[in-house]
Amino acid sequence: MNDSKFTDEPNGVPIKTDFNTLTDSSFLNKKILFAVSYYFSDGDPSSIRINNLAKICREFCGDVRVVDFGYSYPYIVQLLAKPHMHWRLKKILTLINRIISKLSIRRRLRRYLRKTPRFDFIIVPTLPIPSMHFLKRYSKRKNIKLIHDCVEWASPEQKKYGKMSPSYRKNEYINSKWSSSGVGIIAISQYFLEHFQKINVPVVRIPNMMETSEFLAKQPTQSGKLDLLYVGDPIRKDYIADMIHAVCLLQPSEREKVHFTIAGPNKGYLIKKCGVSPEDITLLGQSLNILGRIPHQKALELYSKTDFSVLLRPENQRCAKAGFPTKFVESISSSTPIICNLTSDLGLYLVHGKNGIVVQNETPEAFSEAVRFALSLTAKQKTDMQIAAHETAEKYFDFKFFVNDMKDFLSRC
């Protein structure tokens, strides 16, 4: 491989913050590397999170770089002002290319770090295990602070082969063993925070966050019905079949007042992979709009035009307790209140009837009652909830809210 491809600056432009925004000179000369391996892409929750974590660091640090080692050579991601940008691979990678690329991430990491001036902090999500071990050894040898962004702790129920699934075993090892010493932790949830506090690992809690000022202004709905929206891939995580069935449980006179849009999966996927009943789809008829995959910007437009987004997750599974739904933050940042049950840390922010509607449990019957409650709201009540939802996003989930937390955390790592 040609070593000349390993550059520190994209297109000759260093990724640096405006020094005039810095309030603490102690980080002026610090360098932070975000090392990722999943082909940075528009709309991918992991990409959005890393982008926003990097923007947090740019508020106080002199040099912040995001390098995607999922490419055939390290690709420097240019951090831009808006939270949702396209970073596209110049050619479509075949499955074999992807496998080869993943197997050689450690080699590309080693070569890049050898040719780049020393970083003070390296922040990583979950990379292949050999790469994680390499980074721990390298950081210790070079006296670099290694930080792991913990966002998922899988449940066996999520995986096709349960505890024997390779992805489950990898996730379990990273969270239980690899992260237990020699690293600092950015925890996406209170569940992760408490776990690492118990074993005396340096940790800070930063949930999913956005640049809330960049979201589209709320637009009035045009259908004359109660517009509901689900966006994402629900397989083994979100109870999309139960949400669809819950609408079917409404009285016919209530169902005709509901318009339910699903963006992400197509009809065949919903039936084969998510357990959705074909009879339920037929019963809802024109009240159910299944869009399939759409660009992320289109999803944000849908949020801005809908009355409520919806989410139903398993309350007692570890995956729901440890994670934090990106779609919740995107929804309220778009001034769209959400109908959901309380998983993860949502109970810290969601107030029933004020900035959202709380589903009492994870059953279709409870979700149906929540939709019935939404049907009973006046136009003014819905508008008040939309305003309160956006205020919640601005108060708790704008990325700038976490700048001091991140700076303090890095200072004590």
N, C-alpha and C positions, 0 to 999 in steps of 0.2 A: 504493500500500500504506500502511496506517495505521502511522505511526511508533510509536504507543503500544504496539504489539506487541513492540517491541524492549526487553526488560527485562533487567536484570542478575541478577535473583534469581527463582528458581522459586517461585511461590506466596508471595512475600514472605519466603522463608527463604534467606539467603545460604549458599552452599556453602563452609563453612569447617571447618577441623579443630579439634580440641580442643587449645587452646594448652598444656595441661598435658602433652601427649605430646611437645612439641617439646624437642629437646636442643641446638638451635643457633639462637640468636636472629637470625642473619644473614639468615634467610629469612622472619622473622615478617611483614615488610611487603611481601614479594614477591607477585606475582600471576602465575598460570600459566593460560593458555587452551589447552585441547585443542579444536581445530577439526576436526570430522568431517563427513562428507556421505553416510553410508550408512544412514540410518534406523535408529538404535540399536534393536536387537532382542534378545530373549532367545535365548541359545544361539549367536548369530553369533560366529565366532572373532574377527573384527575388533573387535566390540563388547566381548567379554570382555577382550581384550588392552588396549584403551584404558581400560576401566574399571579394570583392575588397575594400569596405569601411573599413572592418576590417583590411585588409593589410595596408591601408593608416595609420590607427591608430597605427599599430604595428611599424611603422617607428619612432614614437616618444614616445610611451606610454609603460610603463613597464609591464602591464598585460591587455591583451585583450581577451575576451572570447565570443564565439558565442554559444548560447544555444538554441536548437530547442525544444520548448515546444509543438510541434505538435505530439510528441511521447507519449506513455503511461507513460513515465517518462522523465524528462529533459535529453536531449541527447547533450553532449558536442561535438561540431564539431571541429575536429583538422584542423586548418588552415595550408595548405600546400603551397609549393612554386608556383605550377602551378595554373592557374585560373580555370581549368576545371577538377574537380575530382569527383569521384563517392562517394556519401554518401547514402547508401541504407538502407532501413528499413529491419531488419532481417527477417521479415515475412510480407506477403502481408496483409494489413489491409482491412477488409470488410467495406462496407459503414456504417454499424452500429458502428463499432469501430471508424471510422473517426468522426462520429457525436458525440459520447460520448467523444472522445478525445478533440474535439473542445469546447464542453460545459464545460470541466474541466480544461481548460488552466489557468484560473484565480487561481484556487486552487493550481495547480502545480507551478505557478509563486510565489504565496505567500509562499509556503513551501520551495521552493528553496532559495528565498531571505532571509527567516528566518534562514536558516542553512548555509548561505554563508557570509563571511566578507563583509562589506559594500562596494558597488561600488560608484565611484565618478560620473560616467555617465551611463545612460541607454539609448541605442539607439534602437528604434523599428520601423519596418514598420507598416502596419495596422494589428492589432490583432482584435479579437472580441471585440466589444464595452465595455462589462463589464471588460475585461482585461485592456483596455485603461484607463477606469476610475480608476480602482484599481491602476495602475502604476502612474497616476497623483497624487492621494492622498498619496500613499506610498512615492513618490519622494519628495513631499512637506514636509511630516512629517520627513523624514530622511535627508533633505537638499541635495538631489541628483539632478543633472541636467538631466532632461528628454529631449531627442531629438527624433523627429519624422522624418523619411525619407519619403518625399512626392514624389511619382512617378506617380500617376494617378489621374486625375480628370475626371470622366466619363461624357459622353454625353448621353442624353436620347435616341438618335438614336442608340446607341450601344446595348441597352438592349431590351429584348423581350417585356417587359411591360412598357418601357419608364420610366418616373419618378416614377411609382409605383413599379418598380422592387426593391426588398429588397437590392440587392447589390448596386444599384444606390443610394438609400436613405442612406445607411450606408456610402458610399464614400462621399456623399454630407455633411453628418453630421460631419464626421471626418475632412474634409478640411475646412468647413465653421465655425463650432462651437468648436469642441474639440481642434483644433490646434490654436485657436485664442488667447490663453493666457496660461501661465504657462509652456510653452515648447519652445525649440528651434527647428528650422526647417532646414533639409538638403533638398534643392530644386533641383529636377532633371532638371529643365528648367527655362528659363528667365520668363516665364509666372507665375510660382509659386513664383519665387524670387520677382517679382514686387507686386504680391498679398500680400505677407507677409510683405514686406517693407511698404506698405501703411497702414497696421494696427499695425506697430511698433513691430513686432515679430522678435526676433533674427533669422537671416537666412543666409545661405551660399549656393551658387549654385555649385553643383557637378553633372555633367551629367553622363551618363553611361561611364565607363572607363574599361580598360583592362590592363593586363601586356603584353604590345605589343611585348616584346622580346621573349615571349613563343609561338608566333604563327608560323605556318608552313611557310617555305620558298615558294615563288611563283613558281609554276610549269607551264611549257608551256602547252597550251591546245592542245588536240590531235584530235579533231573532224574535224578540217579544216573549221569549221563554226564559227559564232558568238555565243559563249556560254553565255546564260543568266541563272541566278539562283535566285529562290525565296525560302527562308527558313522560316518556322514559321507556326503559326495558324492564318489564315487571317480573321476569322469570325467577322463581324461587325466592322472591324478595318482597314484592308488592302483591297484595291480594286483589288483582284486577278482576278475576272471575267473580269474587264476592261483591265487588263494587258494581259490576254489571248486573248481577243477580239482585242486588239491593234495589236498583231502579225498577227491576221487574216486579218487586214486591209491592210497589206503590199501587194504589187504585188506578184504574184506567184513566179516570179524569185527572189524576195527578201526573201520571206518566206523560200525557200529551202536553204537559207544561214544561217538560224537561228536555233539554238537548245536550247530549253527552258526547264530547269529542275525545277520541283517543289517538294520540300521536306517538309513533314509535313502532309498535308491532303492527303487522297486518292481520287480516282476518284469519288466515291459515295458521299463523304463529300463535294467535290467541287461543285457537281451538286445540292445536296439537301440543303446544309447549306450556300453556298457561291454564289449561283445564276449563276454558270458557265453554259453556253449553251452546251448541248451535241453535237450540230452541230459544235461549234467551236473546241471542242476536236477532233471530226472526221476530220474536215478540216485540222488541224495541223498534224494529223497522227504521223509519226515517228519523227517529229520536236518537239513534246511535250513528255517529260519524267516525269511521275508522280510516285514518289517514295514512298509516304506515310511516316509514322513515321520512323525516323532513329536515331541512337545514336548521341549525340551532337558532339563527336569527328569525326564522319563521315561527319557531316555538315561542320565542319571546314576544312576537307579535300576537300570537294566540293568547298568551297570558294577559296581554294588555286589553284584550277584547272580551274576556270571559268574566262571569260573575264570581265563580269559585273554582279553584283547582281542588283536586281530590287525592287522597292518599290513605291507604289502609295497609298496615304492616303487622306482623306477628309481635305481640307485646312481650312474650316471655323468651323469645329466642335471642341469643347473644348478639347476633348480627345486627338486630334492630336496636339493641341497647348501646352497642359500642359505636355505631356509625352516626352520621348526621345527614339527613337528606338535603342534597343540593336543591332539589325541586321546591322545597319549602322556602328557602331563601330567595330563589328566583321568583317565586310566586308573590311573596309579600313585597319584594323590591319592585314588582310591577304593579303594586297597589291591588293585588288580587288576594283576598282572604282565602284560607284553605279549610276544607272539610277533612279532618283526619282524626285518628286516635292518637293517644299520647305515647309515643315511643321516643327513644333516645332522650334528648333534653328538651323536647318540645314543650313540656309542661312548664318550663321556666319562662316561656315567652307567650304561649297561646292562652288567651282568655276567652272562654265560650261566650259568644254573642257580642264580643267587642271587636277583636281583630281576626276572628275565625270561628269555626264551629267544631266543637270537640265531640268526637264519636265515643260513646261510653265504653265500647269494647270492640274486638276485632270481628264480630259477627256481621253477616249481611243484614240481619234484622236491626241491629244498632245503627248501621250505616244508613239504612232506609229511613229510620227515624230522624237522623241528622239531615238528610235531604228534604224530608217533610218539613223540618224546622226552617230550612232555607227557603222553601216555597212560601212559607207564611210571612216572610219579611217584606216590609214595604220598601219602596224605592229609596226613601230617605235612610232607612236602616241599613240597606246595602251600601249606600254611598258612605255612611258613617263608618262602616266596617272597612271599606276600601281605604279611607283616609287613615284609620287606626293601623291597618296592616302596613302601610308604607311608613308610617311613623315608627312602628316597631323595627322595620328594616333599617331605617336611618339611625335609630338609637342603638341598636345592638349588633348589626351585621354589616355596617360599612367598614371596609378594610382599614380605614384610618383609625377606627375605634381601638384597634389592636396594636398600634404602633408602639406605644409605651410598654405594653406587656411583652412584646417580642424583644424590644431593646433590653429591658430588664432581664429577661430570660437568657439572652445571649451573653450578657455581662456576667452572670453568675454560673454559667456552664463550666 
